[in-house]
């Protein structure tokens, strides 16, 4: 697992992190991980599956539409390319 070193952190910031961690009942390291996770992976980020599902609902697609596409799909195996 990757490790990150933070240099030149002020004493005040370190103290504030320790107090915040204690308030949440966890270690300073766990608190920093939580802060970083929330900063770079916010819960409101776009999720591909949810976006595709919403798009198909807006277009009025149903399971029957997808089944029709699946039946019409060419299932013939691809022919390998020959470089000879």
C-alpha positions, 0 to 999 in steps of 0.5 A, spaced: 500 500 500 502 506 498 505 511 503 505 519 503 510 523 507 507 530 509 513 535 510 513 542 513 506 541 517 506 546 522 505 544 529 498 548 529 496 544 524 498 537 527 495 539 533 488 541 530 489 534 526 490 530 533 484 534 536 480 532 530 482 525 530 480 524 538 473 528 537 472 522 532 475 517 536 480 515 531 488 515 530 491 522 527 493 517 521 486 515 520 483 522 520 488 524 515 486 518 511 479 520 511 480 527 510 484 525 503 478 520 501 473 525 502 477 530 498 479 526 492 473 521 492 466 526 494 460 522 494 456 526 489 461 524 484 459 521 477 458 514 477 458 511 470 453 505 471 448 510 475 449 515 469 447 510 464 441 508 467 439 515 468 440 516 460 436 510 458 430 512 463 430 519 459 430 516 453 424 511 454 428 505 453 426 498 457 428 491 458 425 489 451 429 494 447 435 491 450 433 484 449 431 486 442 438 489 441 441 482 444 437 478 439 439 482 433 447 482 435 451 478 430 454 472 435 459 470 429 466 469 432 471 474 429 476 471 424 483 472 427 487 477 423 493 474 419 499 478 418 502 473 413 
